[in-house]
Amino acid sequence: MIASVRGLVAAINPDSAVIEVGGVGLQVQCAPGTLAGLKAGLEARLATSMVVREDSLTLYGFADDDEKQLFELLQTASGVGPRLAQAVLAVHSPDVVRRAIVGADLATLTQVPGIGKKGAEKMVVELRDRIGPLPLGDGGSAGVLSGGWQEQVRQGVLALGWTVAQADQAVSKVAETIDGEVPPVPVLLRQAIRLLGRAR
């Protein structure tokens, strides 16, 4: 597998770039944001992910390893291929994608062409527990998971006798009400219970 390429940018196309490495021009599929950071004739390094198909070998390029890792993770969700995964990163930054998945923010995910509500719901269910640590607002890391309040609230709701589906729905609705700093987990749990009480 080709994990990264470094060389002169020989050409920039609407959806790809040609990077000359050791006399060989490698065509790398890139999102617009990545292409914007390249200049023909200058050296560049791209983190890359090779997608192997029966009839093709396609190299996808990214500005950094973080984008590449998320690109590969997105493809583990059912129905998400490399082009759709790249489209996600063309529309949103990795941090926004991670927050949307952990917070079940379907509105953000469905802004990506090709992702409908059902597709977004699948991504949330399949990737939420594997998305990794989220950055805090100051650029630091949350350690375990700054989006971990969702799981704590979810577990609290389940412990009180509600179903998994009800717990997930409550967490999603609570996430929609948060604008800015996240309140303490006990406050969020009470809010979730109030929402579920109304639904009964």
MDTraj code that builds the backbone (N, CA, C; nanometers):
import mdtraj as md
import numpy as np

residues = "MET ILE ALA SER VAL ARG GLY LEU VAL ALA ALA ILE ASN PRO ASP SER ALA VAL ILE GLU VAL GLY GLY VAL GLY LEU GLN VAL GLN CYS ALA PRO GLY THR LEU ALA GLY LEU LYS ALA GLY LEU GLU ALA ARG LEU ALA THR SER MET VAL VAL ARG GLU ASP SER LEU THR LEU TYR GLY PHE ALA ASP ASP ASP GLU LYS GLN LEU PHE GLU LEU LEU GLN THR ALA SER GLY VAL GLY PRO ARG LEU ALA GLN ALA VAL LEU ALA VAL HIS SER PRO ASP VAL VAL ARG ARG ALA ILE VAL GLY ALA ASP LEU ALA THR LEU THR GLN VAL PRO GLY ILE GLY LYS LYS GLY ALA GLU LYS MET VAL VAL GLU LEU ARG ASP ARG ILE GLY PRO LEU PRO LEU GLY ASP GLY GLY SER ALA GLY VAL LEU SER GLY GLY TRP GLN GLU GLN VAL ARG GLN GLY VAL LEU ALA LEU GLY TRP THR VAL ALA GLN ALA ASP GLN ALA VAL SER LYS VAL ALA GLU THR ILE ASP GLY GLU VAL PRO PRO VAL PRO VAL LEU LEU ARG GLN ALA ILE ARG LEU LEU GLY ARG ALA ARG".split()
xyz = np.array([
    [0.0842, -0.1200, 0.0000],
    [0.0000, 0.0000, 0.0000],
    [0.0882, 0.1257, 0.0000],
    [0.0426, 0.2279, -0.0675],
    [0.1155, 0.3546, -0.0716],
    [0.0544, 0.4465, 0.0341],
    [0.1281, 0.4708, 0.1421],
    [0.0746, 0.5474, 0.2552],
    [0.0868, 0.6980, 0.2352],
    [0.1844, 0.7391, 0.1552],
    [0.2008, 0.8825, 0.1286],
    [0.2880, 0.9003, 0.0049],
    [0.2777, 1.0177, -0.0564],
    [0.3651, 1.0500, -0.1699],
    [0.4229, 1.1895, -0.1479],
    [0.5473, 1.2055, -0.1927],
    [0.6113, 1.3372, -0.1871],
    [0.6834, 1.3603, -0.3203],
    [0.6572, 1.4738, -0.3797],
    [0.7229, 1.5033, -0.5059],
    [0.6708, 1.6324, -0.5648],
    [0.7157, 1.6635, -0.6857],
    [0.6724, 1.7855, -0.7532],
    [0.5301, 1.7688, -0.8047],
    [0.4522, 1.8731, -0.7906],
    [0.3165, 1.8735, -0.8448],
    [0.3282, 1.9022, -0.9943],
    [0.3044, 1.7998, -1.0768],
    [0.3197, 1.8143, -1.2218],
    [0.1965, 1.8759, -1.2860],
    [0.0779, 1.8467, -1.2276],
    [-0.0461, 1.8993, -1.2856],
    [-0.1561, 1.8976, -1.1796],
    [-0.2475, 1.9915, -1.1944],
    [-0.3646, 1.9969, -1.1059],
    [-0.4898, 1.9961, -1.1935],
    [-0.5737, 1.8959, -1.1740],
    [-0.6982, 1.8804, -1.2486],
    [-0.8168, 1.9124, -1.1574],
    [-0.9383, 1.9167, -1.2104],
    [-1.0549, 1.9512, -1.1270],
    [-1.0743, 1.8602, -1.0057],
    [-1.0414, 1.7302, -1.0197],
    [-1.0636, 1.6384, -0.9072],
    [-0.9409, 1.5553, -0.8722],
    [-0.8246, 1.5918, -0.9262],
    [-0.7035, 1.5147, -0.8982],
    [-0.5791, 1.5992, -0.9228],
    [-0.4664, 1.5433, -0.8791],
    [-0.3368, 1.6066, -0.9046],
    [-0.2401, 1.4984, -0.9496],
    [-0.1404, 1.5372, -1.0265],
    [-0.0361, 1.4442, -1.0664],
    [0.0903, 1.4821, -0.9900],
    [0.1373, 1.3892, -0.9077],
    [0.2587, 1.4115, -0.8282],
    [0.3702, 1.3273, -0.8888],
    [0.4800, 1.3923, -0.9257],
    [0.5913, 1.3204, -0.9871],
    [0.6846, 1.2691, -0.8795],
    [0.6942, 1.1376, -0.8694],
    [0.7779, 1.0740, -0.7673],
    [0.8793, 0.9835, -0.8372],
    [1.0063, 1.0189, -0.8298],
    [1.1106, 0.9370, -0.8909],
    [1.0922, 0.9176, -1.0405],
    [1.0459, 1.0213, -1.1083],
    [1.0277, 1.0129, -1.2525],
    [0.8954, 0.9526, -1.2968],
    [0.8128, 0.9119, -1.1997],
    [0.6815, 0.8535, -1.2305],
    [0.5724, 0.9502, -1.1848],
    [0.4801, 0.9805, -1.2736],
    [0.3697, 1.0693, -1.2367],
    [0.2530, 0.9893, -1.1798],
    [0.2213, 1.0112, -1.0537],
    [0.1110, 0.9409, -0.9883],
    [-0.0126, 1.0305, -0.9856],
    [-0.1219, 0.9796, -1.0403],
    [-0.2469, 1.0560, -1.0353],
    [-0.3150, 1.0270, -0.9021],
    [-0.3447, 1.1336, -0.8278],
    [-0.4031, 1.1207, -0.6944],
    [-0.5365, 1.1942, -0.6912],
    [-0.6431, 1.1227, -0.6580],
    [-0.7753, 1.1838, -0.6465],
    [-0.7807, 1.2663, -0.5179],
    [-0.8200, 1.3927, -0.5272],
    [-0.8204, 1.4812, -0.4100],
    [-0.9489, 1.5627, -0.4032],
    [-0.9880, 1.5969, -0.2816],
    [-1.1012, 1.6872, -0.2607],
    [-1.0565, 1.8301, -0.2942],
    [-1.1509, 1.9196, -0.3240],
    [-1.1154, 2.0574, -0.3615],
    [-1.0266, 2.1275, -0.2586],
    [-1.0526, 2.1043, -0.1300],
    [-0.9737, 2.1688, -0.0257],
    [-0.8274, 2.1282, -0.0303],
    [-0.8022, 2.0012, -0.0622],
    [-0.6646, 1.9520, -0.0736],
    [-0.5971, 2.0100, -0.1973],
    [-0.6705, 2.0111, -0.3079],
    [-0.6150, 2.0664, -0.4326],
    [-0.5795, 2.2136, -0.4178],
    [-0.6596, 2.2859, -0.3383],
    [-0.6360, 2.4298, -0.3198],
    [-0.5016, 2.4568, -0.2524],
    [-0.4513, 2.3581, -0.1779],
    [-0.3244, 2.3764, -0.1089],
    [-0.2030, 2.3389, -0.1923],
    [-0.2264, 2.2944, -0.3163],
    [-0.1162, 2.2531, -0.4031],
    [-0.0855, 2.3605, -0.5067],
    [0.0408, 2.3655, -0.5498],
    [0.0800, 2.4581, -0.6565],
    [0.1675, 2.3835, -0.7554],
    [0.1316, 2.3938, -0.8811],
    [0.2085, 2.3255, -0.9856],
    [0.3535, 2.3719, -0.9837],
    [0.4442, 2.2763, -0.9928],
    [0.5864, 2.3084, -0.9952],
    [0.6526, 2.3089, -0.8593],
    [0.5716, 2.3038, -0.7525],
    [0.6270, 2.3013, -0.6169],
    [0.6146, 2.1611, -0.5573],
    [0.7022, 2.1302, -0.4627],
    [0.6966, 1.9993, -0.3981],
    [0.5800, 1.9948, -0.3005],
    [0.5193, 1.8792, -0.2889],
    [0.4086, 1.8606, -0.1951],
    [0.4129, 1.7196, -0.1377],
    [0.3570, 1.7064, -0.0188],
    [0.3394, 1.5735, 0.0412],
    [0.1908, 1.5511, 0.0646],
    [0.1422, 1.4366, 0.0218],
    [0.0026, 1.4003, 0.0464],
    [-0.0025, 1.2653, 0.1170],
    [-0.0819, 1.2579, 0.2229],
    [-0.1138, 1.1280, 0.2815],
    [-0.2056, 1.0591, 0.1810],
    [-0.1866, 0.9301, 0.1581],
    [-0.2649, 0.8638, 0.0550],
    [-0.3259, 0.7325, 0.1029],
    [-0.4338, 0.6963, 0.0372],
    [-0.5009, 0.5689, 0.0629],
    [-0.5292, 0.5055, -0.0722],
    [-0.4816, 0.3834, -0.0917],
    [-0.5026, 0.3163, -0.2197],
    [-0.6258, 0.2265, -0.2120],
    [-0.7152, 0.2443, -0.3068],
    [-0.8360, 0.1616, -0.3145],
    [-0.8195, 0.0658, -0.4314],
    [-0.8201, -0.0629, -0.4004],
    [-0.7967, -0.1662, -0.5012],
    [-0.9294, -0.2284, -0.5435],
    [-0.9561, -0.2239, -0.6718],
    [-1.0740, -0.2892, -0.7299],
    [-1.0258, -0.3889, -0.8349],
    [-1.1144, -0.4752, -0.8797],
    [-1.0758, -0.5752, -0.9800],
    [-1.0190, -0.5099, -1.1054],
    [-1.0761, -0.3966, -1.1434],
    [-1.0361, -0.3340, -1.2692],
    [-0.9605, -0.2027, -1.2520],
    [-0.9240, -0.1675, -1.1290],
    [-0.8552, -0.0389, -1.1107],
    [-0.7783, -0.0315, -0.9794],
    [-0.6777, 0.0548, -0.9798],
    [-0.6042, 0.0931, -0.8588],
    [-0.6162, 0.2447, -0.8507],
    [-0.6826, 0.2944, -0.7473],
    [-0.7043, 0.4387, -0.7365],
    [-0.6384, 0.4912, -0.6105],
    [-0.5612, 0.5979, -0.6257],
    [-0.4918, 0.6583, -0.5125],
    [-0.5667, 0.7851, -0.4722],
    [-0.6084, 0.7915, -0.3470],
    [-0.6772, 0.9101, -0.2935],
    [-0.5794, 0.9852, -0.2049],
    [-0.5757, 1.1180, -0.2210],
    [-0.4788, 1.1982, -0.1479],
    [-0.5433, 1.2958, -0.0513],
    [-0.4725, 1.3242, 0.0576],
    [-0.5250, 1.4099, 0.1643],
    [-0.4171, 1.5029, 0.2176],
    [-0.4615, 1.6153, 0.2684],
    [-0.3680, 1.7156, 0.3191],
    [-0.2901, 1.6642, 0.4400],
    [-0.3520, 1.5769, 0.5196],
    [-0.2822, 1.5232, 0.6371],
    [-0.3333, 1.3829, 0.6707],
    [-0.2662, 1.3188, 0.7660],
    [-0.3001, 1.1811, 0.8037],
    [-0.4360, 1.1714, 0.8722],
    [-0.4778, 1.2791, 0.9384],
    [-0.6071, 1.2787, 1.0069],
    [-0.7210, 1.2599, 0.9058],
    [-0.7155, 1.3347, 0.7960],
    [-0.8173, 1.3205, 0.6912],
    [-0.8154, 1.1796, 0.6334],
    [-0.6961, 1.1284, 0.6111],
    [-0.6827, 0.9944, 0.5538],
    [-0.7452, 0.8890, 0.6452],
    [-0.7169, 0.8972, 0.7745],
    [-0.7707, 0.7984, 0.8685],
    [-0.9227, 0.8029, 0.8729],
    [-0.9784, 0.9247, 0.8700],
    [-1.1238, 0.9365, 0.8726],
    [-1.1834, 0.8844, 0.7417],
    [-1.1177, 0.9115, 0.6300],
    [-1.1597, 0.8614, 0.4988],
    [-1.1714, 0.7088, 0.5031],
    [-1.0716, 0.6443, 0.5602],
    [-1.0721, 0.4978, 0.5663],
    [-1.1769, 0.4462, 0.6637],
    [-1.1966, 0.5174, 0.7741],
    [-1.2983, 0.4758, 0.8710],
    [-1.4391, 0.4886, 0.8123],
    [-1.4652, 0.5968, 0.7421],
    [-1.5976, 0.6190, 0.6835],
    [-1.6375, 0.5042, 0.5912],
    [-1.5399, 0.4467, 0.5221],
    [-1.5702, 0.3398, 0.4279],
    [-1.6090, 0.2091, 0.4961],
    [-1.5871, 0.1983, 0.6257],
    [-1.6283, 0.0765, 0.6963],
    [-1.7781, 0.0782, 0.7260],
    [-1.8436, 0.1918, 0.7052],
    [-1.9890, 0.1995, 0.7215],
    [-2.0551, 0.1441, 0.5955],
    [-2.1617, 0.0690, 0.6124],
    [-2.2270, 0.0080, 0.4971],
    [-2.2808, 0.1154, 0.4031],
    [-2.2569, 0.0943, 0.2743],
    [-2.3052, 0.1875, 0.1729],
    [-2.2137, 0.3049, 0.1451],
    [-2.0999, 0.3128, 0.2163],
    [-2.0067, 0.4252, 0.1947],
    [-1.8827, 0.3750, 0.1205],
    [-1.8677, 0.4210, -0.0030],
    [-1.7505, 0.3867, -0.0816],
    [-1.6508, 0.5010, -0.0786],
    [-1.5388, 0.4862, -0.1492],
    [-1.4353, 0.5905, -0.1448],
    [-1.4817, 0.7267, -0.1961],
    [-1.5634, 0.7277, -0.3023],
    [-1.6078, 0.8573, -0.3563],
    [-1.6993, 0.9304, -0.2583],
    [-1.7870, 0.8559, -0.1924],
    [-1.8759, 0.9192, -0.0949],
    [-1.7964, 0.9652, 0.0270],
    [-1.7002, 0.8835, 0.0698],
    [-1.6160, 0.9218, 0.1841],
    [-1.5388, 1.0496, 0.1523],
    [-1.4898, 1.0596, 0.0288],
    [-1.4176, 1.1804, -0.0109],
    [-1.5118, 1.3010, -0.0185],
    [-1.6366, 1.2745, -0.0614],
    [-1.7348, 1.3829, -0.0681],
    [-1.7636, 1.4386, 0.0712],
    [-1.7670, 1.3497, 0.1714],
    [-1.7894, 1.3942, 0.3100],
    [-1.6801, 1.4919, 0.3510],
    [-1.5545, 1.4560, 0.3195],
    [-1.4406, 1.5407, 0.3581],
    [-1.4285, 1.6643, 0.2702],
    [-1.4943, 1.6629, 0.1547],
    [-1.4957, 1.7823, 0.0703],
    [-1.5905, 1.8874, 0.1273],
    [-1.6944, 1.8397, 0.1972],
    [-1.7954, 1.9306, 0.2511],
    [-1.7613, 1.9749, 0.3936],
    [-1.7106, 1.8810, 0.4753],
    [-1.6848, 1.9106, 0.6172],
    [-1.5414, 1.8764, 0.6566],
    [-1.4902, 1.9463, 0.7560],
    [-1.3587, 1.9128, 0.8112],
    [-1.3723, 1.7853, 0.8955],
    [-1.2616, 1.7140, 0.9199],
    [-1.2689, 1.5934, 1.0022],
    [-1.3324, 1.6161, 1.1396],
    [-1.3017, 1.7294, 1.2042],
    [-1.3596, 1.7575, 1.3364],
    [-1.5108, 1.7682, 1.3293],
    [-1.5616, 1.8356, 1.2259],
    [-1.7063, 1.8515, 1.2101],
    [-1.7716, 1.7161, 1.1861],
    [-1.7082, 1.6323, 1.1051],
    [-1.7631, 1.4991, 1.0760],
    [-1.7695, 1.4152, 1.2041],
    [-1.6610, 1.4184, 1.2809],
    [-1.6589, 1.3388, 1.4040],
    [-1.7669, 1.3856, 1.5017],
    [-1.7787, 1.5164, 1.5178],
    [-1.8809, 1.5694, 1.6097],
    [-2.0214, 1.5331, 1.5617],
    [-2.0417, 1.5378, 1.4310],
    [-2.1736, 1.5059, 1.3759],
    [-2.2086, 1.3598, 1.4007],
    [-2.1109, 1.2709, 1.3856],
    [-2.1368, 1.1289, 1.4058],
    [-2.1603, 1.0984, 1.5531],
    [-2.0740, 1.1499, 1.6396],
    [-2.0894, 1.1235, 1.7832],
    [-2.2173, 1.1866, 1.8375],
    [-2.2514, 1.3051, 1.7870],
    [-2.3702, 1.3749, 1.8354],
    [-2.4968, 1.3428, 1.7583],
    [-2.4884, 1.2436, 1.6659],
    [-2.6045, 1.2056, 1.5843],
    [-2.6651, 1.3281, 1.5155],
    [-2.5797, 1.4133, 1.4623],
    [-2.6241, 1.5352, 1.3940],
    [-2.6522, 1.5016, 1.2475],
    [-2.7716, 1.4513, 1.2219],
    [-2.8073, 1.4062, 1.0878],
    [-2.8133, 1.5224, 0.9889],
    [-2.8522, 1.6396, 1.0364],
    [-2.8626, 1.7562, 0.9479],
    [-2.7276, 1.7891, 0.8851],
    [-2.6217, 1.7803, 0.9651],
    [-2.4878, 1.8082, 0.9131],
    [-2.4448, 1.7017, 0.8134],
    [-2.4692, 1.5756, 0.8459],
    [-2.4270, 1.4666, 0.7582],
    [-2.5017, 1.4678, 0.6252],
    [-2.6289, 1.5036, 0.6289],
    [-2.7075, 1.5020, 0.5045],
    [-2.6795, 1.6234, 0.4152],
    [-2.5918, 1.7131, 0.4599],
    [-2.5478, 1.8225, 0.3722],
    [-2.4561, 1.7710, 0.2616],
    [-2.4058, 1.6485, 0.2812],
    [-2.3164, 1.5889, 0.1818],
    [-2.3999, 1.5280, 0.0695],
    [-2.3739, 1.5674, -0.0563],
    [-2.4476, 1.5073, -0.1684],
    [-2.4303, 1.3557, -0.1691],
    [-2.5406, 1.2834, -0.1779],
    [-2.5332, 1.1371, -0.1794],
    [-2.5653, 1.0730, -0.0463],
    [-2.5777, 1.1546, 0.0598],
    [-2.6135, 1.0996, 0.1910],
    [-2.7530, 1.1481, 0.2291],
    [-2.8446, 1.0537, 0.2391],
    [-2.9802, 1.0851, 0.2834],
    [-2.9938, 1.0581, 0.4320],
    [-3.1148, 1.0732, 0.4829],
    [-3.1361, 1.0550, 0.6266],
    [-3.1025, 0.9133, 0.6718],
    [-3.1465, 0.8134, 0.5933],
    [-3.1186, 0.6739, 0.6321],
    [-2.9698, 0.6444, 0.6294],
    [-2.9015, 0.6963, 0.5275],
    [-2.7572, 0.6758, 0.5191],
    [-2.6844, 0.7404, 0.6357],
    [-2.7289, 0.8598, 0.6743],
    [-2.6678, 0.9297, 0.7878],
    [-2.6914, 0.8523, 0.9170],
    [-2.8125, 0.7995, 0.9331],
    [-2.8439, 0.7210, 1.0535],
    [-2.7560, 0.5970, 1.0621],
    [-2.7327, 0.5314, 0.9478],
    [-2.6444, 0.4134, 0.9459],
    [-2.5033, 0.4501, 0.9875],
    [-2.4545, 0.5618, 0.9353],
    [-2.3191, 0.6057, 0.9695],
    [-2.3063, 0.6294, 1.1190],
    [-2.4074, 0.6938, 1.1773],
    [-2.4051, 0.7222, 1.3210],
    [-2.4018, 0.5927, 1.4006],
    [-2.4919, 0.5005, 1.3677],
    [-2.5021, 0.3740, 1.4420],
    [-2.3741, 0.2918, 1.4294],
    [-2.3187, 0.2850, 1.3073],
    [-2.2038, 0.1978, 1.2834],
    [-2.0696, 0.2579, 1.3248],
    [-2.0603, 0.3912, 1.3261],
    [-1.9294, 0.4537, 1.3510],
    [-1.9174, 0.5264, 1.4846],
    [-2.0309, 0.5515, 1.5492],
    [-2.0290, 0.6360, 1.6694],
    [-1.9302, 0.5868, 1.7752],
    [-1.9254, 0.4562, 1.7972],
    [-1.8386, 0.4032, 1.9027],
    [-1.6945, 0.3836, 1.8579],
    [-1.6661, 0.4152, 1.7307],
    [-1.5310, 0.3917, 1.6786],
    [-1.4639, 0.5190, 1.6310],
    [-1.5269, 0.6322, 1.6542],
    [-1.4805, 0.7570, 1.5944],
    [-1.3555, 0.8124, 1.6625],
    [-1.3282, 0.7716, 1.7880],
    [-1.2072, 0.8174, 1.8560],
    [-1.2288, 0.9473, 1.9315],
    [-1.1223, 0.9980, 1.9959],
    [-1.1345, 1.1189, 2.0774],
    [-1.1663, 1.2424, 1.9938],
    [-1.2532, 1.3255, 2.0487],
    [-1.2882, 1.4505, 1.9820],
    [-1.2059, 1.5640, 2.0401],
    [-1.1677, 1.6623, 1.9561],
    [-1.0943, 1.7775, 2.0077],
    [-1.1854, 1.8686, 2.0886],
    [-1.1287, 1.9301, 2.1906],
    [-1.2035, 2.0296, 2.2667],
    [-1.2001, 2.1617, 2.1907],
    [-1.2781, 2.2563, 2.2347],
    [-1.2859, 2.3847, 2.1664],
    [-1.1532, 2.4577, 2.1585],
    [-1.0642, 2.4360, 2.2559],
    [-0.9373, 2.5079, 2.2569],
    [-0.8294, 2.4354, 2.1770],
    [-0.8717, 2.3293, 2.1074],
    [-0.7759, 2.2564, 2.0253],
    [-0.7105, 2.1421, 2.0992],
    [-0.7397, 2.1268, 2.2279],
    [-0.6855, 2.0144, 2.3030],
    [-0.7620, 1.8886, 2.2729],
    [-0.7307, 1.7826, 2.3451],
    [-0.8006, 1.6563, 2.3230],
    [-0.8776, 1.6201, 2.4471],
    [-0.9882, 1.5532, 2.4265],
    [-1.0749, 1.5211, 2.5388],
    [-1.0321, 1.3959, 2.6110],
    [-0.9243, 1.3322, 2.5662],
    [-0.8813, 1.2118, 2.6325],
    [-0.9684, 1.0953, 2.5913],
    [-1.0619, 1.0577, 2.6751],
    [-1.1461, 0.9439, 2.6417],
    [-1.2376, 0.9804, 2.5263],
    [-1.3184, 1.0826, 2.5444],
    [-1.4104, 1.1257, 2.4391],
    [-1.4852, 1.2478, 2.4882],
    [-1.4623, 1.3609, 2.4235],
    [-1.5317, 1.4802, 2.4699],
    [-1.6802, 1.4716, 2.4376],
    [-1.7127, 1.3850, 2.3395],
    [-1.8525, 1.3606, 2.3092],
    [-1.9075, 1.2515, 2.3985],
    [-1.8299, 1.2125, 2.5016],
    [-1.8682, 1.1011, 2.5871],
    [-1.9937, 1.1247, 2.6676],
    [-2.0401, 1.2509, 2.6769],
    [-2.1634, 1.2759, 2.7505],
    [-2.2787, 1.1987, 2.6875],
    [-2.2738, 1.1811, 2.5548],
    [-2.3821, 1.1085, 2.4876],
    [-2.3954, 0.9672, 2.5437],
    [-2.2798, 0.8995, 2.5549],
    [-2.2833, 0.7611, 2.6033],
    [-2.3250, 0.7555, 2.7500],
    [-2.2801, 0.8540, 2.8296],
    [-2.3187, 0.8544, 2.9716],
    [-2.4689, 0.8768, 2.9875],
    [-2.5220, 0.9704, 2.9094],
    [-2.6658, 0.9955, 2.9148],
    [-2.7417, 0.8732, 2.8647],
    [-2.6918, 0.8148, 2.7571],
    [-2.7565, 0.6955, 2.6996],
    [-2.7622, 0.5831, 2.8025],
    [-2.6489, 0.5573, 2.8688],
    [-2.6448, 0.4503, 2.9691],
    [-2.7365, 0.4815, 3.0875],
    [-2.7419, 0.6105, 3.1253],
    [-2.8299, 0.6497, 3.2350],
    [-2.9762, 0.6259, 3.2020],
    [-3.0142, 0.6577, 3.0781],
    [-3.1523, 0.6368, 3.0329],
    [-3.1843, 0.4876, 3.0287],
    [-3.0908, 0.4075, 2.9775],
    [-3.1116, 0.2623, 2.9710],
    [-3.1275, 0.2029, 3.1103],
    [-3.0477, 0.2544, 3.2043],
    [-3.0540, 0.2034, 3.3421],
    [-3.1897, 0.2318, 3.4068],
    [-3.2595, 0.3332, 3.3574],
    [-3.3903, 0.3688, 3.4124],
    [-3.5049, 0.2945, 3.3432],
    [-3.4694, 0.2034, 3.2510],
    [-3.5721, 0.1163, 3.1958],
    [-3.6197, 0.1465, 3.0548],
    [-3.5663, 0.2493, 2.9917],
    [-3.6078, 0.2778, 2.8543],
    [-3.5328, 0.1862, 2.7572],
    [-3.5826, 0.1737, 2.6357],
    [-3.5197, 0.0872, 2.5358],
    [-3.4006, 0.1579, 2.4716],
    [-3.3204, 0.0798, 2.3978],
    [-3.2045, 0.1356, 2.3282],
    [-3.2495, 0.2419, 2.2273],
    [-3.3561, 0.2107, 2.1529],
    [-3.4064, 0.3055, 2.0526],
    [-3.4512, 0.4360, 2.1183],
    [-3.5193, 0.4248, 2.2314],
    [-3.5651, 0.5449, 2.3026],
    [-3.4453, 0.6249, 2.3552],
    [-3.3458, 0.5526, 2.4066],
    [-3.2264, 0.6192, 2.4599],
    [-3.1529, 0.6947, 2.3498],
    [-3.1370, 0.6302, 2.2343],
    [-3.0686, 0.6951, 2.1220],
    [-3.1454, 0.8184, 2.0747],
    [-3.2779, 0.8053, 2.0712],
    [-3.3612, 0.9179, 2.0274],
    [-3.3494, 1.0352, 2.1254],
    [-3.3491, 1.0039, 2.2534],
    [-3.3390, 1.1084, 2.3551],
    [-3.2043, 1.1805, 2.3459],
    [-3.0962, 1.1029, 2.3294],
    [-2.9624, 1.1621, 2.3185],
    [-2.9552, 1.2530, 2.1958],
    [-3.0140, 1.2072, 2.0862],
    [-3.0139, 1.2869, 1.9638],
    [-3.0881, 1.4188, 1.9838],
    [-3.2023, 1.4133, 2.0504],
    [-3.2819, 1.5348, 2.0731],
    [-3.2098, 1.6306, 2.1685],
    [-3.1445, 1.5746, 2.2703],
    [-3.0694, 1.6592, 2.3640],
    [-2.9532, 1.7268, 2.2910],
    [-2.8873, 1.6521, 2.2026],
    [-2.7737, 1.7081, 2.1271],
    [-2.8174, 1.8273, 2.0430],
    [-2.9399, 1.8216, 1.9906],
    [-2.9904, 1.9315, 1.9074],
    [-3.0098, 2.0606, 1.9868],
    [-3.0271, 2.0473, 2.1183],
    [-3.0542, 2.1658, 2.2007],
    [-2.9262, 2.2349, 2.2474],
    [-2.8111, 2.1675, 2.2287],
    [-2.6847, 2.2230, 2.2786],
    [-2.6274, 2.3219, 2.1785],
    [-2.6045, 2.4419, 2.2241],
    [-2.5452, 2.5461, 2.1401],
    [-2.4335, 2.6118, 2.2199],
    [-2.3110, 2.5705, 2.1923],
    [-2.1994, 2.6251, 2.2693],
    [-2.1485, 2.5241, 2.3704],
    [-2.1248, 2.5700, 2.4934],
    [-2.0672, 2.4836, 2.5964],
    [-2.1648, 2.3730, 2.6374],
    [-2.1117, 2.2523, 2.6538],
    [-2.1950, 2.1375, 2.6913],
    [-2.2218, 2.1404, 2.8418],
    [-2.3491, 2.1350, 2.8839],
    [-2.3825, 2.1345, 3.0271],
    [-2.3342, 2.0056, 3.0935],
    [-2.3319, 2.0012, 3.2270],
    [-2.2919, 1.8793, 3.2979],
    [-2.3839, 1.7623, 3.2629],
    [-2.3298, 1.6411, 3.2705],
    [-2.4057, 1.5210, 3.2351],
    [-2.5364, 1.5075, 3.3155],
    [-2.5377, 1.5331, 3.4484],
    [-2.6653, 1.5205, 3.5218],
    [-2.7749, 1.6108, 3.4653],
    [-2.7365, 1.7303, 3.4213],
    [-2.8345, 1.8232, 3.3622],
    [-2.8877, 1.7657, 3.2310],
    [-2.7986, 1.7114, 3.1511],
    [-2.8384, 1.6532, 3.0233],
    [-2.9250, 1.5296, 3.0437],
    [-2.8922, 1.4505, 3.1447],
    [-2.9711, 1.3307, 3.1737],
    [-3.1126, 1.3675, 3.2141],
    [-3.1251, 1.4688, 3.2985],
    [-3.2595, 1.5136, 3.3390],
    [-3.3392, 1.5617, 3.2183],
    [-3.2700, 1.6306, 3.1275],
    [-3.3363, 1.6799, 3.0070],
    [-3.3858, 1.5629, 2.9212],
    [-3.3024, 1.4606, 2.9083],
    [-3.3393, 1.3419, 2.8309],
    [-3.4598, 1.2723, 2.8926],
    [-3.4612, 1.2641, 3.0232],
    [-3.5720, 1.1970, 3.0922],
    [-3.7018, 1.2764, 3.0735],
    [-3.6903, 1.4096, 3.0786],
    [-3.8089, 1.4936, 3.0557],
    [-3.8651, 1.4705, 2.9145],
    [-3.7732, 1.4649, 2.8161],
    [-3.8166, 1.4417, 2.6765],
    [-3.8838, 1.3076, 2.6612],
    [-3.8272, 1.2059, 2.7258],
    [-3.8864, 1.0718, 2.7168],
    [-4.0194, 1.0639, 2.7907],
    [-4.0302, 1.1402, 2.9004],
    [-4.1547, 1.1433, 2.9773],
    [-4.2686, 1.1983, 2.8939],
    [-4.2356, 1.2981, 2.8127],
    [-4.3392, 1.3567, 2.7263],
    [-4.3815, 1.2593, 2.6166],
    [-4.2869, 1.1745, 2.5742],
    [-4.3169, 1.0831, 2.4632],
    [-4.4008, 0.9647, 2.5073],
    [-4.4083, 0.9417, 2.6380],
    [-4.4834, 0.8257, 2.6864],
    [-4.6332, 0.8480, 2.6834],
])
top = md.Topology()
chain = top.add_chain()
for i, resn in enumerate(residues, 1):
    res = top.add_residue(resn, chain, resSeq=i)
    for name in ("N", "CA", "C"):
        top.add_atom(name, md.element.get_by_symbol(name[0]), res)
traj = md.Trajectory(xyz[None], top)
